[in-house]
Amino acid sequence: MSKRAVTLVEISLALTILIIALIPLMRISSSDAVTVIETEKIQMAERILESIKTEVTAMPFKRFYERIDADGVAAEDVGPFVLSDGFYPIALSEVLEIQKAHKDFAVVGTWSFLLKDGKPDKTMVQADIVCSFSRAGAAPPVVRNKSFLIVKP
């Protein structure tokens, strides 16, 4: 009867084959994790945009007038003006919480009065909000937009 032993070469060959088989599985797993994180960020961005829209449309229309008066804006100037975080304090707290976990998460916005027959119509406001965050690797950042119109009641 011959006794057969496992040699170091056979063990090395088996480990090499195992490692070569596991590399694609690990890549798939890591790309799935990146996709999950990006999907979560997209959902957060959409939720934040909708929250800001809800807050801005619910505030009294006179806040737009108060803001341009406080900034000393000329009567014929229609904007765009910065949609500062004072317009959306509740959503701002959500944004700050998200930025603790994802430092690349940013929200900016503008608002302006519309023109009607070439003249400022200060009964309608156009708001534009942009939420962006970076992607893994060298991919371009993800940008989500929301635009809406607010009409003076």
C-alpha positions in Angstrom: 0.0 0.0 0.0 1.4 3.4 -0.9 0.8 6.3 1.3 0.2 9.6 -0.4 0.9 12.8 1.4 -0.2 16.3 0.4 2.7 18.4 -0.6 3.3 22.1 -0.1 3.1 22.6 -3.8 -0.4 21.1 -3.9 -1.6 23.2 -1.0 -0.2 26.4 -2.6 -1.9 25.5 -5.9 -5.2 24.9 -4.2 -5.0 28.2 -2.3 -4.1 30.0 -5.5 -7.2 28.6 -7.3 -9.4 29.5 -4.3 -8.1 33.1 -4.3 -8.6 33.5 -8.0 -12.2 32.3 -7.6 -12.9 34.6 -4.6 -11.7 37.9 -6.2 -14.7 38.3 -8.6 -17.1 37.4 -5.8 -15.5 40.1 -3.6 -15.7 42.7 -6.4 -19.4 41.9 -6.9 -20.0 42.2 -3.2 -18.2 45.6 -2.9 -20.0 47.0 -6.0 -23.3 45.9 -4.4 -22.3 47.9 -1.3 -21.5 50.9 -3.4 -24.9 50.6 -5.1 -26.7 50.3 -1.8 -25.0 53.5 -0.5 -25.7 55.4 -3.7 -29.3 54.4 -3.7 -29.6 55.4 0.0 -28.2 58.8 -0.9 -30.6 59.3 -3.8 -33.5 58.5 -1.5 -32.2 61.0 1.0 -31.8 63.7 -1.6 -35.3 63.2 -2.9 -36.7 63.3 0.6 -34.8 66.5 1.4 -35.9 68.2 -1.8 -39.5 67.3 -1.2 -39.2 68.5 2.5 -37.7 71.8 1.4 -40.5 72.2 -1.2 -43.1 71.5 1.5 -41.6 74.0 3.9 -41.2 76.8 1.3 -44.7 76.4 -0.1 -46.2 76.4 3.4 -44.6 79.6 4.6 -46.4 83.0 4.2 -45.8 84.6 0.8 -44.9 87.8 2.5 -41.6 86.2 3.6 -40.3 86.7 0.1 -41.1 90.4 0.2 -39.5 90.6 3.7 -36.4 88.9 2.5 -35.8 91.3 -0.5 -36.6 94.3 1.7 -34.1 93.1 4.3 -31.4 92.7 1.6 -32.2 96.1 0.1 -33.0 94.8 -3.3 -34.2 97.2 -6.0 -37.9 97.0 -6.9 -37.2 96.0 -10.5 -34.8 93.1 -9.5 -36.5 89.7 -9.9 -33.6 87.6 -8.9 -32.4 84.9 -8.7 -31.8 85.1 -4.9 -30.3 82.5 -2.7 -32.8 80.2 -1.1 -31.1 80.4 2.3 -31.6 77.8 5.0 -33.9 80.3 6.9 -36.6 79.3 4.4 -36.4 75.6 5.4 -35.3 75.2 9.0 -36.8 71.7 9.5 -35.2 70.3 6.3 -32.0 72.0 7.3 -31.7 69.9 10.4 -32.2 66.8 8.2 -29.5 68.0 5.8 -27.1 68.5 8.7 -27.7 65.0 10.1 -27.0 63.5 6.6 -23.8 65.6 6.3 -22.5 64.0 9.5 -22.5 60.6 7.7 -21.9 61.8 4.2 -19.7 64.8 4.0 -20.2 65.2 0.3 -23.9 65.8 0.5 -24.8 69.4 -0.5 -28.1 71.4 -1.0 -28.3 74.8 -2.7 -31.2 76.7 -4.0 -32.4 79.9 -5.6 -35.7 81.7 -6.0 -36.9 84.5 -8.2 -39.9 86.5 -9.1 -41.3 85.8 -12.6 -41.5 88.2 -15.4 -44.9 89.0 -17.0 -44.8 91.0 -20.2 -41.2 92.0 -19.4 -42.1 93.4 -16.0 -41.6 91.8 -12.6 -44.6 89.9 -11.4 -44.2 89.7 -7.7 -47.2 87.4 -7.2 -45.3 84.3 -8.5 -42.0 82.9 -7.3 -40.0 80.2 -9.1 -37.8 78.1 -6.7 -35.0 75.8 -7.9 -33.3 73.4 -5.5 -30.3 71.2 -6.3 -29.1 68.4 -4.1 -25.8 66.7 -5.0 -23.3 64.2 -3.7 -20.2 62.5 -5.1 -20.0 58.9 -6.3 -17.4 56.3 -5.6 -14.3 56.4 -7.8 -13.9 59.1 -10.4 -17.5 59.1 -11.5 -19.3 62.5 -11.9 -21.4 63.6 -8.9 -25.1 62.7 -8.7 -27.3 65.8 -9.0 -31.0 65.9 -8.2 -33.1 68.9 -9.0 -36.5 70.2 -8.0 -38.2 73.2 -9.4 -41.6 74.6 -8.4 -43.8 77.6 -8.7 -45.4 79.4 -5.7 -48.3 81.7 -6.4 -49.4 84.4 -4.0 -52.8 83.4 -2.6 
